[in-house]
Amino acid sequence: MLTIAIAVFVGLATGFGLALGDVLGYGWSSFCGVLAFGAVQMGLGMYMQKKVKAVMMSVQTVLTEGQRRLQAKAAHWQVRQPGSIKEVQNEMARDQRALVMEALAQTEPLKKFTLWVPLMGRQIATAQMQLRWMIKDFKAVDALMPKALFLDPLTVSMKLARMQMANAPLADMEKVYRKGVARLKYNQNVLLAATWSWILVKRGDVDGAFKALNAALKNSDNETLKANREHLANNRVAHFSNAGIGDQWYALHLEEPKIRMQRPRMQWR
């Protein structure tokens, strides 16, 4: 990366310059070279971090404001029932796609930092993968996944969900799950454990799903995980549900949420 290369060049130039110019001895010259390397690396790193953070904030602002508009529209439809549920779903999908394309455009300026910031290319791929996932553009998701970083429960759950969609071998999926869940703190494993146990149930491995939930609940007290474990323990597989996790679960596109429209109340005088 250019920041490291520049810092190394400045450090070497400082060290050799002081030594060859007989300004300081070799020991102190080397020490000053190391200090120069550290100072340049830190300064450039902070500058680049500030620039990248500003771009990411603009992406987050677009998403936050867009989601607020979508939620307001959904709330309106909950009260005032539209003529066609299908029409509502199509309009929401169009709005979501427009929002994602706007956010994707905001990520483009990040590409100029690729040569300056370590792993910048992989961070961009991760952000774009999540945005493409929102609109079910799985062709683009599949192209971005090999370049993306899977360091948090959401992205690991997305990887598992995509593997499930592609009917990947359970053994390969278990490796992804084990690696993803191993470093999580208390209650950070909820989405990941819910996703993995759901996949096991769908694949017919109910016993495996029960064991996975048992293990997950050693590091969590989530009520949905507890309820699903009880359902499996009492042979109530049909009652297994991740609906209690909410939007994070449905964002994986493994299940569609049920749209419930409130009946308008009659006003009597």
C-alpha positions as CSV (number, residue, x, y, z in Angstrom):
1,M,0.0,0.0,0.0
2,L,1.2,3.5,-0.8
3,T,0.9,4.7,2.8
4,I,3.3,2.0,3.9
5,A,5.7,2.6,1.0
6,I,5.8,6.3,1.6
7,A,6.4,5.8,5.4
8,V,9.2,3.3,4.6
9,F,10.8,5.7,2.2
10,V,10.7,8.6,4.6
11,G,12.0,6.4,7.5
12,L,14.9,5.1,5.4
13,A,15.7,8.5,4.0
14,T,15.7,10.0,7.5
15,G,17.9,7.3,9.0
16,F,20.5,7.2,6.2
17,G,20.5,11.0,5.8
18,L,21.3,11.5,9.5
19,A,23.9,8.7,9.5
20,L,25.7,9.6,6.2
21,G,25.7,13.3,7.1
22,D,27.4,12.6,10.3
23,V,24.6,14.3,12.2
24,L,24.0,11.4,14.5
25,G,25.6,8.0,15.1
26,Y,24.1,4.9,13.4
27,G,22.1,3.9,16.5
28,W,20.4,7.2,16.9
29,S,20.0,7.6,13.2
30,S,18.2,4.3,13.0
31,F,16.0,5.3,16.0
32,C,15.1,8.6,14.3
33,G,14.3,6.7,11.0
34,V,11.9,4.4,12.9
35,L,10.3,7.4,14.5
36,A,9.9,9.1,11.1
37,F,8.3,5.9,9.7
38,G,5.8,5.7,12.6
39,A,4.9,9.4,12.4
40,V,4.3,9.3,8.6
41,Q,2.4,6.1,8.8
42,M,0.2,7.4,11.7
43,G,-0.4,10.8,10.0
44,L,-1.3,9.4,6.6
45,G,-3.4,6.7,8.3
46,M,-5.4,9.2,10.3
47,Y,-5.9,11.4,7.2
48,M,-7.1,8.5,5.0
49,Q,-9.3,7.2,7.8
50,K,-11.0,10.6,8.1
51,K,-11.6,10.7,4.3
52,V,-13.0,7.1,4.2
53,K,-15.2,7.8,7.3
54,A,-16.8,10.8,5.6
55,V,-17.7,8.7,2.5
56,M,-19.1,5.9,4.7
57,M,-21.2,8.4,6.6
58,S,-22.7,9.7,3.4
59,V,-23.7,6.1,2.5
60,Q,-25.2,5.6,5.9
61,T,-27.1,8.8,5.6
62,V,-28.6,7.8,2.3
63,L,-29.7,4.4,3.8
64,T,-31.1,5.8,7.0
65,E,-33.1,8.5,5.3
66,G,-34.3,6.1,2.7
67,Q,-35.4,3.4,5.2
68,R,-37.2,6.1,7.2
69,R,-39.2,7.0,4.1
70,L,-40.0,3.3,3.4
71,Q,-41.1,2.6,6.9
72,A,-43.4,5.7,6.8
73,K,-45.0,4.4,3.6
74,A,-45.4,0.9,5.1
75,A,-47.0,2.3,8.2
76,H,-49.4,4.3,6.1
77,W,-50.4,1.1,4.2
78,Q,-50.9,-0.8,7.5
79,V,-53.6,1.7,8.4
80,R,-55.0,2.4,4.9
81,Q,-55.4,-0.9,3.1
82,P,-54.3,-0.6,-0.6
83,G,-56.2,-2.2,-3.4
84,S,-53.6,-4.9,-4.1
85,I,-51.0,-6.4,-1.8
86,K,-48.9,-7.4,-4.9
87,E,-48.9,-3.8,-6.0
88,V,-47.7,-2.7,-2.6
89,Q,-44.9,-5.3,-2.7
90,N,-43.8,-4.2,-6.2
91,E,-43.8,-0.5,-5.3
92,M,-41.7,-1.2,-2.1
93,A,-39.3,-3.3,-4.2
94,R,-38.9,-0.4,-6.7
95,D,-38.3,2.1,-3.9
96,Q,-35.8,-0.3,-2.2
97,R,-33.9,-0.7,-5.5
98,A,-33.7,3.0,-6.1
99,L,-32.4,3.5,-2.5
100,V,-29.8,0.8,-2.9
101,M,-28.6,2.2,-6.3
102,E,-28.2,5.6,-4.7
103,A,-26.2,4.1,-1.8
104,L,-24.0,2.2,-4.2
105,A,-23.2,5.4,-6.1
106,Q,-22.0,6.8,-2.8
107,T,-19.5,4.0,-2.4
108,E,-17.7,4.7,-5.7
109,P,-15.4,7.5,-4.2
110,L,-14.0,4.8,-1.9
111,K,-12.2,3.2,-4.8
112,K,-9.6,6.0,-5.0
113,F,-8.4,4.9,-1.6
114,T,-7.7,1.3,-2.7
115,L,-4.0,1.9,-3.1
116,W,-3.7,3.9,0.1
117,V,-5.6,2.0,2.7
118,P,-4.9,-1.7,3.5
119,L,-7.9,-4.0,2.7
120,M,-9.8,-1.1,1.3
121,G,-10.8,-3.1,-1.8
122,R,-12.2,-5.9,0.4
123,Q,-14.1,-3.3,2.6
124,I,-15.7,-1.9,-0.6
125,A,-16.7,-5.3,-1.8
126,T,-18.2,-6.1,1.6
127,A,-20.3,-2.9,1.6
128,Q,-21.4,-3.4,-2.0
129,M,-22.2,-7.1,-1.3
130,Q,-24.6,-6.1,1.5
131,L,-26.3,-3.5,-0.6
132,R,-26.7,-5.8,-3.6
133,W,-28.1,-8.4,-1.1
134,M,-30.9,-6.0,-0.1
135,I,-32.3,-6.0,-3.6
136,K,-31.7,-9.7,-4.2
137,D,-29.1,-9.1,-6.9
138,F,-27.5,-12.5,-6.2
139,K,-25.5,-12.5,-9.4
140,A,-23.6,-9.4,-8.2
141,V,-23.5,-10.9,-4.7
142,D,-21.8,-14.1,-5.9
143,A,-19.2,-12.0,-7.8
144,L,-18.5,-9.9,-4.7
145,M,-18.4,-12.6,-2.1
146,P,-14.9,-13.9,-2.8
147,K,-13.5,-10.4,-2.3
148,A,-15.6,-9.6,0.8
149,L,-14.8,-9.8,4.5
150,F,-16.9,-12.0,6.8
151,L,-16.2,-10.7,10.3
152,D,-19.6,-10.1,11.8
153,P,-22.7,-12.2,12.4
154,L,-24.7,-10.5,9.6
155,T,-22.2,-11.1,6.8
156,V,-21.5,-14.7,8.0
157,S,-25.3,-15.3,8.1
158,M,-25.6,-13.9,4.6
159,K,-22.9,-16.3,3.4
160,L,-24.7,-19.2,5.0
161,A,-28.0,-18.1,3.5
162,R,-26.5,-17.9,0.0
163,M,-24.9,-21.4,0.5
164,Q,-28.4,-22.7,1.5
165,M,-29.9,-21.1,-1.6
166,A,-27.2,-22.9,-3.7
167,N,-27.8,-26.2,-1.8
168,A,-24.2,-26.3,-0.7
169,P,-23.0,-29.4,1.3
170,L,-23.8,-29.2,5.0
171,A,-20.2,-30.0,5.9
172,D,-19.0,-26.9,4.1
173,M,-21.7,-24.8,5.7
174,E,-20.8,-26.1,9.2
175,K,-17.2,-24.9,8.7
176,V,-18.4,-21.4,7.9
177,Y,-20.7,-21.4,10.9
178,R,-18.1,-22.8,13.4
179,K,-15.6,-20.2,12.2
180,G,-18.1,-17.3,12.4
181,V,-19.5,-18.2,15.8
182,A,-16.3,-19.0,17.5
183,R,-15.2,-15.4,18.2
184,L,-18.6,-13.9,19.2
185,K,-19.3,-12.5,22.6
186,Y,-22.5,-13.1,24.7
187,N,-25.7,-12.7,22.7
188,Q,-23.8,-11.8,19.5
189,N,-24.5,-15.2,18.1
190,V,-28.3,-15.0,17.9
191,L,-28.8,-14.3,14.2
192,L,-26.0,-16.7,13.2
193,A,-27.4,-19.6,15.5
194,A,-30.9,-18.9,14.3
195,T,-29.8,-19.1,10.7
196,W,-27.8,-22.3,11.1
197,S,-30.5,-24.1,13.1
198,W,-33.2,-23.1,10.5
199,I,-31.0,-24.5,7.7
200,L,-30.5,-27.8,9.6
201,V,-34.3,-28.1,10.2
202,K,-34.9,-27.4,6.5
203,R,-32.3,-30.1,5.6
204,G,-34.1,-32.6,7.9
205,D,-31.4,-32.6,10.6
206,V,-33.6,-31.8,13.5
207,D,-31.3,-33.5,16.0
208,G,-28.4,-31.4,14.7
209,A,-30.5,-28.2,15.0
210,F,-31.4,-29.1,18.6
211,K,-27.7,-29.6,19.4
212,A,-26.7,-26.4,17.7
213,L,-29.3,-24.4,19.7
214,N,-28.2,-26.1,22.9
215,A,-24.6,-25.0,22.2
216,A,-25.7,-21.5,21.2
217,L,-27.7,-21.0,24.4
218,K,-24.5,-21.4,26.4
219,N,-23.5,-18.0,25.0
220,S,-27.0,-16.5,24.8
221,D,-30.3,-16.1,26.6
222,N,-32.3,-15.1,23.5
223,E,-36.0,-16.0,23.8
224,T,-36.4,-17.1,20.2
225,L,-33.5,-19.5,20.4
226,K,-35.0,-20.9,23.7
227,A,-38.4,-21.3,22.2
228,N,-37.1,-23.1,19.1
229,R,-35.1,-25.4,21.2
230,E,-38.2,-26.3,23.2
231,H,-40.2,-26.9,20.1
232,L,-37.6,-29.3,18.7
233,A,-37.2,-31.0,22.1
234,N,-41.0,-31.7,22.2
235,N,-41.3,-32.8,18.6
236,R,-43.1,-29.6,17.5
237,V,-40.9,-28.9,14.4
238,A,-43.8,-27.2,12.7
239,H,-43.7,-24.5,15.4
240,F,-40.0,-23.7,14.8
241,S,-39.8,-20.0,13.8
242,N,-37.3,-17.2,13.6
243,A,-40.0,-14.5,13.3
244,G,-39.1,-13.2,16.8
245,I,-35.7,-12.0,15.5
246,G,-37.5,-9.6,13.2
247,D,-36.1,-7.6,10.3
248,Q,-32.6,-9.0,10.6
249,W,-33.9,-12.5,9.9
250,Y,-36.1,-11.5,7.0
251,A,-33.3,-9.5,5.5
252,L,-31.5,-12.8,4.8
253,H,-34.3,-13.6,2.2
254,L,-34.7,-17.2,3.5
255,E,-38.3,-16.5,4.4
256,E,-40.8,-13.8,3.5
257,P,-42.5,-11.8,6.2
258,K,-46.2,-12.0,6.4
259,I,-47.8,-8.7,5.5
260,R,-50.7,-7.9,7.8
261,M,-53.0,-5.1,7.0
262,Q,-55.2,-3.6,9.7
263,R,-58.8,-3.4,8.9
264,P,-60.1,0.2,8.8
265,R,-62.2,1.0,11.9
266,M,-65.8,2.1,11.2
267,Q,-66.7,5.5,12.5
268,W,-70.2,5.5,14.0
269,R,-72.0,8.7,14.8
